[in-house]
């Protein structure tokens, strides 16, 4: 036994009371192979069943391996699991849990071939084990990660078929596994690029008795599959249905982005504009990742649609969106480039005074105050461009003034030319007539 393994084993014996509550990571969406937690003692019980030192060590090693896997300390996690697999004193049940824990660790590490080998070995050696459906589900996910989509779908169907053969004990868990397998089939079709099939599966899923979050996700993914399949009209309908049914879902901002983009592609600019403004004006009292997600899709949607409107000559719509973007965040790195675009729109709309005011605000914001550090190179360059645009506005205004003055002083005045002088045929001036 290596020195690291001996130290790990000693640590497990010391930490067993803390680790016996079970592995960490239960908050993850994808469930691990279930490892039963240590049972809580009954309140009325006076005596408890004492565990042997080997049982305590096994529970500690399993919990430690799971925690180390969640922390991405894969080398130490493998040592913890192999302490059980390489020692004959542990029970077969403990070794099975260690084997599946090791496979999960390989999956998290990205070592999919080793994980697949372990799962296949388990299914071959213990085809009737109660964990067989769980293992098939994890094997399908592993095969999908390797790009073997057909094999993955086959394994997911095996999960559904295996749950039909199991007894009624644990029915709720097996029913959940079957639903998860259907979701994984849809996801696999989606990843494989079979968007038509993926859309059909996702639409079926949203009709099942799933958790609200799962039904909302299936609804949204169905719209994404339809959009990627090129069926824009159907995707628009599905997205609108999703937004109406799940306005508070985490995918709502991205759904609004997709809807606005598709409406623009379908040459329905006013609907696209309304969708974009609705997203920009949405006030979200969220914090953390939700707030960041909303901010990301607000900025991406607004930028893309405003730029498209500007490039296609719909300057007024572009200006409306840029004005909505400018108030999303006060940071100069975000706000000042948007103000520059607003000024360009004012220029194009012949609103010189508004454009000049916007350019000047950029120059004033970038100009460092006394004792303050200078602005970064990007904002400095933006201020230089704004100054150049101000110079161009001044030049254009002076040129227009001179041209207007010129035309005001010359228009309508016609100079009468002198009468033509008569000439002889040879071009010489005619002689005076002789007096009669």
Sine and cosine of phi, psi and omega as CSV:
sin_phi,cos_phi,sin_psi,cos_psi,sin_omega,cos_omega
0.00,0.00,0.76,-0.65,-0.03,-1.00
-0.94,0.34,0.31,-0.95,0.00,-1.00
-0.90,0.45,-0.60,0.80,0.03,-1.00
-0.90,0.44,-0.67,0.74,0.01,-1.00
-0.91,0.42,-0.64,0.77,0.01,-1.00
-0.91,0.42,-0.67,0.75,0.02,-1.00
-0.91,0.42,-0.62,0.79,0.01,-1.00
-0.91,0.42,-0.65,0.76,-0.02,-1.00
-0.92,0.39,-0.63,0.77,0.03,-1.00
-0.90,0.43,-0.63,0.78,0.01,-1.00
-0.91,0.42,-0.60,0.80,0.01,-1.00
-0.89,0.46,-0.68,0.73,-0.02,-1.00
-0.90,0.44,-0.55,0.84,0.01,-1.00
-0.97,0.24,-0.57,0.82,-0.11,-0.99
-0.99,-0.12,0.03,1.00,-0.06,-1.00
-0.80,0.60,-0.69,0.72,0.01,-1.00
-0.87,0.49,-0.50,0.86,-0.01,-1.00
-0.99,0.13,-0.49,0.87,-0.12,-0.99
-1.00,-0.07,-0.18,0.98,-0.14,-0.99
-0.93,0.37,-0.17,0.99,-0.02,-1.00
-0.95,0.30,-0.12,0.99,0.04,-1.00
0.93,-0.37,0.19,-0.98,-0.09,-1.00
-0.94,0.33,0.48,-0.87,0.09,-1.00
-0.98,0.19,0.09,-1.00,0.09,-1.00
1.00,-0.09,0.22,0.98,-0.02,-1.00
-0.93,0.37,-0.26,0.97,-0.02,-1.00
-0.98,0.21,-0.13,0.99,-0.03,-1.00
-0.95,0.30,0.56,-0.83,-0.05,-1.00
-0.92,0.40,-0.59,0.81,-0.05,-1.00
-1.00,-0.02,0.89,-0.45,-0.08,-1.00
-0.95,0.30,0.60,-0.80,0.13,-0.99
-0.99,0.17,0.16,-0.99,0.12,-0.99
-0.88,0.47,0.84,-0.55,-0.17,-0.99
-0.90,0.44,0.79,-0.62,0.10,-0.99
-0.91,-0.41,0.86,-0.50,-0.10,-0.99
-0.90,0.44,0.70,-0.72,0.04,-1.00
-0.98,0.21,0.31,-0.95,0.04,-1.00
-0.91,0.42,0.73,-0.69,-0.04,-1.00
-0.92,0.39,0.63,-0.78,0.04,-1.00
-0.97,0.23,0.64,-0.77,-0.01,-1.00
-0.93,0.36,0.62,-0.78,0.03,-1.00
-0.92,0.38,0.59,-0.81,-0.07,-1.00
-0.91,0.41,-0.58,0.81,-0.07,-1.00
-1.00,0.04,-0.07,1.00,-0.07,-1.00
-0.98,0.22,0.68,-0.74,0.02,-1.00
-0.99,-0.12,-0.62,0.79,0.00,-1.00
-0.92,-0.39,0.52,-0.85,0.06,-1.00
-0.84,-0.54,0.44,-0.90,0.00,-1.00
-0.97,0.22,0.86,-0.52,-0.03,-1.00
-0.97,0.25,0.67,-0.75,0.06,-1.00
-1.00,-0.07,0.54,-0.84,0.05,-1.00
-0.96,0.29,0.37,-0.93,0.03,-1.00
-0.83,0.56,-0.60,0.80,0.00,-1.00
-0.92,0.39,-0.63,0.78,0.03,-1.00
-0.91,0.42,-0.67,0.74,0.03,-1.00
-0.90,0.44,-0.66,0.75,0.00,-1.00
-0.91,0.41,-0.64,0.77,0.01,-1.00
-0.89,0.45,-0.72,0.69,0.02,-1.00
-0.88,0.48,-0.64,0.76,0.01,-1.00
-0.92,0.40,-0.67,0.74,0.01,-1.00
-0.91,0.40,-0.65,0.76,0.02,-1.00
-0.90,0.44,-0.71,0.70,0.01,-1.00
-0.91,0.41,-0.64,0.77,0.01,-1.00
-0.91,0.41,-0.67,0.74,0.03,-1.00
-0.87,0.50,-0.65,0.76,0.02,-1.00
-0.91,0.40,-0.67,0.74,0.00,-1.00
-0.91,0.41,-0.67,0.74,0.02,-1.00
-0.91,0.42,-0.57,0.82,0.06,-1.00
-0.89,0.45,-0.69,0.72,0.01,-1.00
-0.89,0.45,-0.51,0.86,0.01,-1.00
-1.00,0.08,0.03,1.00,-0.02,-1.00
0.91,0.42,0.39,0.92,0.12,-0.99
-1.00,-0.05,0.97,0.26,-0.20,-0.98
-0.94,0.33,-0.56,0.83,-0.01,-1.00
-0.90,0.44,-0.72,0.70,0.01,-1.00
-0.93,0.37,-0.60,0.80,0.03,-1.00
-0.89,0.46,-0.67,0.75,0.01,-1.00
-0.89,0.46,-0.63,0.78,0.03,-1.00
-0.89,0.45,-0.66,0.75,0.00,-1.00
-0.88,0.48,-0.72,0.69,-0.01,-1.00
-0.92,0.38,-0.61,0.79,-0.05,-1.00
-0.96,0.29,-0.35,0.94,0.13,-0.99
-0.86,0.50,-0.55,0.84,0.03,-1.00
-0.99,0.13,-0.70,0.72,-0.07,-1.00
-0.92,0.40,-0.52,0.86,-0.08,-1.00
-1.00,-0.07,0.04,1.00,-0.05,-1.00
-0.89,-0.45,0.85,-0.52,-0.07,-1.00
-0.97,0.25,-0.16,0.99,-0.03,-1.00
-0.97,0.26,-0.26,0.97,0.00,-1.00
-1.00,0.08,0.44,-0.90,-0.05,-1.00
-0.96,0.29,0.30,-0.95,0.03,-1.00
-0.89,0.45,-0.57,0.82,0.02,-1.00
-0.91,0.42,-0.67,0.74,0.04,-1.00
-0.91,0.42,-0.62,0.79,0.00,-1.00
-0.94,0.35,-0.56,0.83,0.07,-1.00
-0.89,0.45,-0.70,0.71,0.03,-1.00
-0.89,0.45,-0.63,0.78,0.02,-1.00
-0.92,0.40,-0.63,0.77,0.01,-1.00
-0.89,0.45,-0.71,0.71,0.01,-1.00
-0.94,0.33,-0.56,0.83,0.10,-0.99
-0.90,0.44,-0.63,0.78,0.05,-1.00
-0.91,0.42,-0.65,0.76,0.03,-1.00
-0.90,0.45,-0.66,0.75,0.02,-1.00
-0.90,0.43,-0.62,0.79,0.04,-1.00
-0.88,0.47,-0.67,0.74,0.04,-1.00
-0.90,0.45,-0.62,0.78,0.06,-1.00
-0.87,0.49,-0.74,0.67,0.00,-1.00
-0.89,0.46,-0.56,0.83,-0.01,-1.00
-0.97,0.26,-0.35,0.94,-0.07,-1.00
1.00,-0.04,0.16,0.99,0.05,-1.00
-1.00,0.00,0.96,0.27,-0.20,-0.98
-0.95,0.32,-0.52,0.85,-0.03,-1.00
-0.90,0.44,-0.70,0.72,0.01,-1.00
-0.91,0.41,-0.65,0.76,0.03,-1.00
-0.88,0.47,-0.69,0.73,0.02,-1.00
-0.88,0.48,-0.67,0.74,0.00,-1.00
-0.88,0.48,-0.66,0.75,0.00,-1.00
-0.92,0.40,-0.71,0.70,0.00,-1.00
-0.88,0.47,-0.69,0.73,0.00,-1.00
-0.90,0.43,-0.62,0.79,0.02,-1.00
-0.91,0.42,-0.67,0.74,0.02,-1.00
-0.88,0.48,-0.73,0.69,-0.03,-1.00
-0.91,0.42,-0.53,0.85,0.02,-1.00
-0.96,0.28,-0.66,0.75,-0.07,-1.00
-0.99,0.16,-0.52,0.85,-0.09,-1.00
-0.71,-0.70,0.91,0.42,-0.07,-1.00
-0.91,0.40,-0.36,0.93,-0.04,-1.00
-0.98,-0.22,0.19,0.98,-0.03,-1.00
-0.92,0.38,0.51,-0.86,-0.02,-1.00
-0.91,0.42,-0.36,0.93,0.01,-1.00
-1.00,-0.01,0.06,1.00,-0.04,-1.00
-0.82,0.57,-0.73,0.68,0.02,-1.00
-0.87,0.49,-0.63,0.78,0.02,-1.00
-0.89,0.45,-0.66,0.75,-0.02,-1.00
-0.92,0.39,-0.66,0.75,0.05,-1.00
-0.87,0.50,-0.64,0.77,0.02,-1.00
-0.89,0.46,-0.72,0.69,0.01,-1.00
-0.92,0.38,-0.57,0.82,0.05,-1.00
-0.91,0.42,-0.67,0.74,0.05,-1.00
-0.87,0.49,-0.68,0.74,0.04,-1.00
-0.89,0.45,-0.62,0.78,0.00,-1.00
-0.92,0.39,-0.69,0.73,0.02,-1.00
-0.90,0.44,-0.63,0.78,0.05,-1.00
-0.89,0.45,-0.66,0.75,0.02,-1.00
-0.89,0.45,-0.45,0.89,0.04,-1.00
-0.99,0.11,-0.13,0.99,-0.02,-1.00
1.00,-0.03,0.06,1.00,0.02,-1.00
-1.00,0.02,0.97,0.26,-0.16,-0.99
-0.93,0.36,-0.64,0.77,-0.01,-1.00
-0.91,0.41,-0.68,0.74,0.04,-1.00
-0.90,0.43,-0.62,0.79,0.00,-1.00
-0.89,0.45,-0.72,0.70,0.01,-1.00
-0.88,0.48,-0.63,0.78,0.03,-1.00
-0.87,0.49,-0.67,0.75,0.01,-1.00
-0.93,0.38,-0.61,0.79,0.03,-1.00
-0.91,0.41,-0.62,0.78,0.09,-1.00
-0.91,0.43,-0.55,0.83,0.05,-1.00
-0.90,0.44,-0.56,0.83,0.07,-1.00
-0.87,0.49,-0.74,0.68,-0.02,-1.00
-0.88,0.48,-0.70,0.72,-0.02,-1.00
-0.92,0.39,-0.61,0.79,-0.04,-1.00
-0.93,0.36,-0.55,0.83,0.00,-1.00
-0.94,0.35,-0.38,0.93,0.03,-1.00
-0.96,0.29,-0.36,0.93,-0.08,-1.00
-1.00,-0.06,-0.18,0.98,-0.09,-1.00
-0.99,0.14,0.36,-0.93,-0.01,-1.00
-0.96,0.27,0.05,-1.00,-0.10,-1.00
-0.95,0.30,-0.27,0.96,0.00,-1.00
-0.93,0.37,0.79,-0.61,-0.05,-1.00
0.96,0.28,0.47,0.88,-0.08,-1.00
-0.87,0.49,-0.65,0.76,-0.04,-1.00
-0.87,0.49,-0.65,0.76,0.00,-1.00
-0.91,0.42,-0.70,0.71,-0.01,-1.00
-0.92,0.39,-0.58,0.82,0.05,-1.00
-0.90,0.44,-0.65,0.76,0.05,-1.00
-0.90,0.43,-0.62,0.78,0.06,-1.00
-0.87,0.49,-0.68,0.74,-0.01,-1.00
-0.89,0.45,-0.66,0.75,0.03,-1.00
-0.91,0.41,-0.66,0.75,0.03,-1.00
-0.88,0.47,-0.64,0.77,0.01,-1.00
-0.89,0.46,-0.63,0.78,0.05,-1.00
-0.90,0.44,-0.63,0.78,0.05,-1.00
-0.90,0.43,-0.67,0.75,-0.01,-1.00
-0.91,0.40,-0.54,0.84,0.07,-1.00
-0.89,0.46,-0.71,0.70,0.03,-1.00
-0.88,0.47,-0.69,0.72,0.01,-1.00
-0.88,0.47,-0.62,0.78,-0.02,-1.00
-0.93,0.37,-0.68,0.73,0.10,-0.99
-0.85,0.53,-0.64,0.77,-0.01,-1.00
-0.90,0.44,-0.75,0.66,-0.01,-1.00
-0.91,0.42,-0.52,0.85,-0.01,-1.00
-0.98,0.21,-0.12,0.99,-0.01,-1.00
1.00,0.03,0.14,0.99,0.06,-1.00
-1.00,0.03,0.95,0.31,-0.19,-0.98
-0.94,0.35,-0.53,0.85,0.02,-1.00
-0.90,0.44,-0.72,0.69,0.03,-1.00
-0.92,0.40,-0.66,0.75,0.00,-1.00
-0.87,0.49,-0.69,0.73,0.00,-1.00
-0.87,0.50,-0.66,0.75,0.01,-1.00
-0.89,0.45,-0.70,0.71,-0.02,-1.00
-0.92,0.40,-0.66,0.75,0.00,-1.00
-0.91,0.42,-0.61,0.79,0.03,-1.00
-0.91,0.41,-0.58,0.82,0.07,-1.00
-0.92,0.39,-0.62,0.78,-0.06,-1.00
-0.90,0.44,-0.60,0.80,-0.06,-1.00
-0.94,0.35,-0.18,0.98,0.04,-1.00
-1.00,-0.06,-0.18,0.98,-0.03,-1.00
-0.98,0.18,0.19,-0.98,0.01,-1.00
-0.99,0.11,0.93,0.37,0.02,-1.00
-0.99,-0.15,0.16,-0.99,0.13,-0.99
-0.90,0.44,0.52,-0.86,-0.04,-1.00
-0.80,0.60,-0.65,0.76,-0.01,-1.00
-0.90,0.45,-0.61,0.79,0.00,-1.00
-0.94,0.33,-0.62,0.78,0.04,-1.00
-0.92,0.40,-0.63,0.78,0.04,-1.00
-0.90,0.43,-0.67,0.74,0.01,-1.00
-0.90,0.44,-0.67,0.74,0.03,-1.00
-0.89,0.46,-0.65,0.76,0.02,-1.00
-0.88,0.48,-0.72,0.69,-0.01,-1.00
-0.91,0.41,-0.69,0.72,-0.01,-1.00
-0.91,0.41,-0.50,0.87,0.08,-1.00
-0.88,0.47,-0.68,0.73,0.04,-1.00
-0.90,0.43,-0.65,0.76,0.03,-1.00
-0.88,0.47,-0.67,0.74,0.01,-1.00
-0.90,0.43,-0.65,0.76,0.03,-1.00
-0.90,0.43,-0.64,0.76,0.02,-1.00
-0.90,0.43,-0.70,0.71,0.01,-1.00
-0.93,0.36,-0.42,0.91,0.04,-1.00
-0.99,0.17,-0.09,1.00,0.04,-1.00
1.00,-0.01,0.10,0.99,0.00,-1.00
-1.00,-0.08,0.98,0.21,-0.13,-0.99
-0.91,0.40,-0.67,0.74,-0.04,-1.00
-0.88,0.47,-0.71,0.70,0.02,-1.00
-0.92,0.40,-0.62,0.79,0.02,-1.00
-0.89,0.46,-0.64,0.77,0.04,-1.00
-0.87,0.48,-0.70,0.71,0.02,-1.00
-0.88,0.47,-0.70,0.72,-0.01,-1.00
-0.92,0.39,-0.63,0.77,0.01,-1.00
-0.91,0.42,-0.66,0.75,0.02,-1.00
-0.91,0.42,-0.62,0.78,0.06,-1.00
-0.90,0.44,-0.66,0.76,0.02,-1.00
-0.89,0.46,-0.73,0.69,-0.04,-1.00
-0.91,0.42,-0.55,0.84,0.03,-1.00
-0.95,0.30,-0.61,0.80,-0.08,-1.00
-1.00,0.07,-0.52,0.85,-0.08,-1.00
-0.77,-0.64,0.90,0.43,-0.08,-1.00
-0.93,0.37,-0.33,0.94,-0.04,-1.00
-0.96,-0.27,0.14,0.99,-0.02,-1.00
-0.94,0.34,0.42,-0.91,-0.03,-1.00
-0.92,0.40,-0.36,0.93,0.01,-1.00
-1.00,-0.01,0.05,1.00,-0.04,-1.00
-0.86,0.51,-0.73,0.69,0.00,-1.00
-0.88,0.47,-0.64,0.77,0.04,-1.00
-0.92,0.39,-0.58,0.81,0.03,-1.00
-0.89,0.45,-0.64,0.77,0.05,-1.00
-0.91,0.42,-0.62,0.79,0.06,-1.00
-0.88,0.48,-0.74,0.67,0.00,-1.00
-0.89,0.46,-0.65,0.76,-0.01,-1.00
-0.90,0.45,-0.72,0.70,0.01,-1.00
-0.89,0.46,-0.66,0.75,0.00,-1.00
-0.90,0.43,-0.70,0.72,-0.01,-1.00
-0.92,0.40,-0.65,0.76,0.03,-1.00
-0.89,0.45,-0.59,0.81,0.06,-1.00
-0.92,0.40,-0.66,0.75,0.03,-1.00
-0.90,0.43,-0.54,0.84,-0.01,-1.00
-0.99,0.10,0.17,0.99,0.04,-1.00
0.87,0.49,0.70,0.71,0.10,-1.00
-0.85,-0.53,0.94,0.34,-0.19,-0.98
-0.90,0.43,-0.59,0.80,-0.05,-1.00
-0.93,0.37,-0.61,0.79,0.07,-1.00
-0.93,0.38,-0.62,0.78,0.05,-1.00
-0.89,0.45,-0.67,0.74,0.02,-1.00
-0.89,0.46,-0.71,0.71,0.00,-1.00
-0.88,0.47,-0.65,0.76,0.01,-1.00
-0.91,0.41,-0.66,0.75,0.00,-1.00
-0.91,0.42,-0.71,0.70,0.00,-1.00
-0.90,0.43,-0.59,0.80,0.04,-1.00
-0.89,0.46,-0.62,0.79,0.04,-1.00
-0.93,0.36,-0.69,0.73,-0.02,-1.00
-0.92,0.40,-0.54,0.84,-0.06,-1.00
-1.00,0.02,-0.08,1.00,-0.01,-1.00
-0.93,0.37,0.83,-0.55,0.04,-1.00
-0.99,-0.10,0.88,-0.47,-0.06,-1.00
-0.94,-0.35,0.90,-0.43,0.03,-1.00
-1.00,0.02,0.80,0.59,-0.03,-1.00
-0.92,-0.39,0.27,-0.96,0.06,-1.00
-0.75,-0.66,0.21,-0.98,0.10,-1.00
0.93,0.36,-0.67,-0.74,-0.12,-0.99
-0.91,0.42,-0.56,0.83,0.01,-1.00
-0.89,0.45,-0.70,0.71,0.01,-1.00
-0.89,0.45,-0.67,0.75,0.02,-1.00
-0.91,0.42,-0.62,0.78,0.01,-1.00
-0.91,0.42,-0.71,0.71,0.03,-1.00
-0.88,0.47,-0.70,0.72,-0.01,-1.00
-0.88,0.47,-0.65,0.76,-0.01,-1.00
-0.88,0.47,-0.76,0.65,-0.07,-1.00
-0.96,0.28,-0.50,0.87,0.11,-0.99
-0.88,0.48,-0.73,0.68,-0.04,-1.00
-0.93,0.36,-0.68,0.73,-0.02,-1.00
-0.90,0.43,-0.72,0.69,-0.01,-1.00
-0.88,0.47,-0.76,0.64,-0.03,-1.00
-0.87,0.49,-0.71,0.70,0.00,-1.00
-0.86,0.50,-0.77,0.64,-0.08,-1.00
-0.90,0.44,-0.74,0.67,-0.04,-1.00
-0.93,0.36,-0.65,0.76,0.01,-1.00
-0.89,0.45,-0.68,0.73,0.02,-1.00
-0.89,0.45,-0.64,0.77,0.02,-1.00
-0.91,0.42,-0.69,0.72,0.04,-1.00
-0.87,0.49,-0.67,0.74,-0.02,-1.00
-0.90,0.44,-0.70,0.71,-0.05,-1.00
-0.93,0.37,-0.50,0.87,-0.01,-1.00
-1.00,-0.02,0.08,1.00,0.09,-1.00
1.00,-0.03,0.02,1.00,0.05,-1.00
-1.00,0.03,0.95,0.30,-0.15,-0.99
-0.92,0.39,-0.60,0.80,-0.03,-1.00
-0.90,0.44,-0.66,0.75,0.05,-1.00
-0.91,0.41,-0.66,0.75,0.04,-1.00
-0.87,0.50,-0.70,0.72,0.01,-1.00
-0.87,0.49,-0.67,0.75,-0.01,-1.00
-0.87,0.49,-0.67,0.74,-0.01,-1.00
-0.94,0.33,-0.69,0.72,0.01,-1.00
-0.86,0.51,-0.63,0.78,0.03,-1.00
-0.91,0.42,-0.56,0.83,0.10,-1.00
-0.94,0.34,-0.58,0.82,0.01,-1.00
-0.93,0.36,-0.56,0.83,-0.12,-0.99
-0.90,0.44,-0.44,0.90,-0.08,-1.00
-0.99,-0.11,0.07,1.00,-0.03,-1.00
-0.94,0.34,-0.56,0.83,-0.04,-1.00
-0.49,-0.87,0.58,-0.82,-0.04,-1.00
-1.00,0.07,-0.16,0.99,-0.07,-1.00
-0.88,0.48,0.75,-0.66,-0.01,-1.00
-0.84,0.55,-0.58,0.81,-0.03,-1.00
-0.89,0.46,-0.46,0.89,0.06,-1.00
-1.00,-0.06,-0.74,0.68,-0.19,-0.98
-0.95,0.30,-0.68,0.74,-0.13,-0.99
-0.91,0.41,-0.67,0.74,0.09,-1.00
-0.87,0.50,-0.55,0.83,0.05,-1.00
-0.93,0.36,-0.64,0.77,0.05,-1.00
-0.88,0.48,-0.60,0.80,0.04,-1.00
-0.88,0.48,-0.68,0.74,0.04,-1.00
-0.91,0.42,-0.59,0.81,0.06,-1.00
-0.88,0.47,-0.67,0.74,0.01,-1.00
-0.89,0.45,-0.64,0.77,0.04,-1.00
-0.88,0.48,-0.63,0.78,0.04,-1.00
-0.90,0.44,-0.68,0.73,0.03,-1.00
-0.87,0.49,-0.64,0.76,0.05,-1.00
-0.86,0.51,-0.73,0.68,-0.04,-1.00
-0.91,0.42,-0.50,0.87,0.01,-1.00
-1.00,0.04,0.15,0.99,0.01,-1.00
0.88,0.48,0.59,0.81,0.08,-1.00
-0.95,-0.30,0.95,0.30,-0.16,-0.99
-0.89,0.46,-0.64,0.77,-0.04,-1.00
-0.91,0.42,-0.65,0.76,0.04,-1.00
-0.92,0.40,-0.65,0.76,0.03,-1.00
-0.89,0.45,-0.70,0.71,-0.01,-1.00
-0.88,0.48,-0.66,0.75,0.02,-1.00
-0.88,0.47,-0.65,0.76,0.00,-1.00
-0.92,0.40,-0.70,0.72,0.03,-1.00
-0.88,0.47,-0.67,0.74,0.00,-1.00
-0.90,0.43,-0.59,0.81,0.02,-1.00
-0.90,0.44,-0.54,0.84,0.05,-1.00
-0.92,0.39,-0.74,0.68,-0.02,-1.00
-0.87,0.48,-0.66,0.75,0.00,-1.00
-0.93,0.37,-0.60,0.80,-0.02,-1.00
-0.94,0.34,-0.55,0.84,-0.04,-1.00
-0.99,0.11,-0.47,0.88,-0.02,-1.00
-0.87,0.49,0.86,-0.51,-0.09,-1.00
-0.94,0.35,0.65,-0.76,0.09,-1.00
-0.96,0.27,0.25,-0.97,-0.04,-1.00
-0.89,0.46,0.83,-0.56,0.01,-1.00
1.00,0.10,-0.13,0.99,-0.01,-1.00
-1.00,0.03,0.49,-0.87,0.04,-1.00
-0.93,0.37,0.49,-0.87,0.00,-1.00
-0.93,0.38,0.38,-0.93,0.04,-1.00
-0.93,0.37,0.29,-0.96,0.01,-1.00
-0.93,0.37,0.19,-0.98,-0.07,-1.00
-0.89,0.46,-0.56,0.83,-0.02,-1.00
-0.93,0.37,-0.70,0.71,0.02,-1.00
-0.94,0.34,-0.56,0.83,0.06,-1.00
-0.89,0.46,-0.68,0.73,0.05,-1.00
-0.91,0.42,-0.61,0.79,0.03,-1.00
-0.89,0.45,-0.66,0.75,0.03,-1.00
-0.91,0.42,-0.61,0.79,0.03,-1.00
-0.89,0.45,-0.67,0.75,0.05,-1.00
-0.90,0.43,-0.63,0.78,0.02,-1.00
-0.90,0.44,-0.65,0.76,0.05,-1.00
-0.89,0.46,-0.65,0.76,0.03,-1.00
-0.90,0.44,-0.65,0.76,0.03,-1.00
-0.90,0.43,-0.61,0.79,0.06,-1.00
-0.88,0.47,-0.65,0.76,0.04,-1.00
-0.88,0.47,-0.67,0.74,0.02,-1.00
-0.90,0.44,-0.64,0.77,0.04,-1.00
-0.89,0.45,-0.68,0.73,0.03,-1.00
-0.89,0.45,-0.70,0.72,0.00,-1.00
-0.89,0.46,-0.68,0.74,-0.01,-1.00
-0.91,0.42,-0.63,0.77,0.00,-1.00
-0.91,0.41,-0.66,0.75,0.04,-1.00
-0.91,0.42,-0.67,0.74,0.02,-1.00
-0.89,0.45,-0.70,0.71,0.02,-1.00
-0.89,0.46,-0.61,0.79,-0.01,-1.00
-0.91,0.42,-0.67,0.74,0.00,-1.00
-0.92,0.40,-0.68,0.73,0.01,-1.00
-0.89,0.45,-0.66,0.75,0.01,-1.00
-0.90,0.43,-0.64,0.77,0.02,-1.00
-0.90,0.44,-0.66,0.75,0.00,-1.00
-0.88,0.47,-0.74,0.67,-0.04,-1.00
-0.94,0.33,-0.51,0.86,0.04,-1.00
-0.91,0.40,-0.53,0.85,-0.07,-1.00
-1.00,-0.02,-0.23,0.97,-0.06,-1.00
-0.90,-0.44,-0.43,0.90,-0.06,-1.00
-0.92,0.39,0.75,-0.66,0.05,-1.00
1.00,-0.07,-0.18,0.98,0.02,-1.00
-0.99,-0.11,0.86,-0.51,0.00,-1.00
-0.91,-0.41,0.88,-0.48,0.01,-1.00
-0.98,0.18,0.82,-0.57,-0.02,-1.00
-0.99,0.17,0.86,-0.51,-0.04,-1.00
-0.96,0.29,0.45,-0.89,0.04,-1.00
-0.91,0.41,0.46,-0.89,0.00,-1.00
-0.91,0.42,0.58,-0.81,-0.03,-1.00
-0.92,0.39,0.55,-0.84,0.03,-1.00
-1.00,0.03,0.74,-0.68,-0.01,-1.00
-0.97,0.24,0.59,-0.80,0.02,-1.00
-0.76,-0.65,0.44,-0.90,0.15,-0.99
-0.96,0.28,0.11,-0.99,-0.01,-1.00
-0.87,0.50,-0.50,0.86,-0.05,-1.00
-1.00,0.02,0.03,1.00,0.05,-1.00
1.00,-0.10,-0.16,0.99,0.01,-1.00
-0.99,0.14,0.43,-0.90,-0.01,-1.00
-0.89,0.45,0.61,-0.79,-0.05,-1.00
-0.93,0.37,0.56,-0.83,0.03,-1.00
-0.97,0.23,0.48,-0.88,0.03,-1.00
-0.92,0.39,0.56,-0.83,-0.04,-1.00
-0.92,0.40,0.64,-0.77,0.04,-1.00
-0.95,0.32,0.64,-0.77,0.01,-1.00
-0.95,0.32,0.72,-0.69,0.03,-1.00
-0.99,0.12,0.00,0.00,0.00,0.00
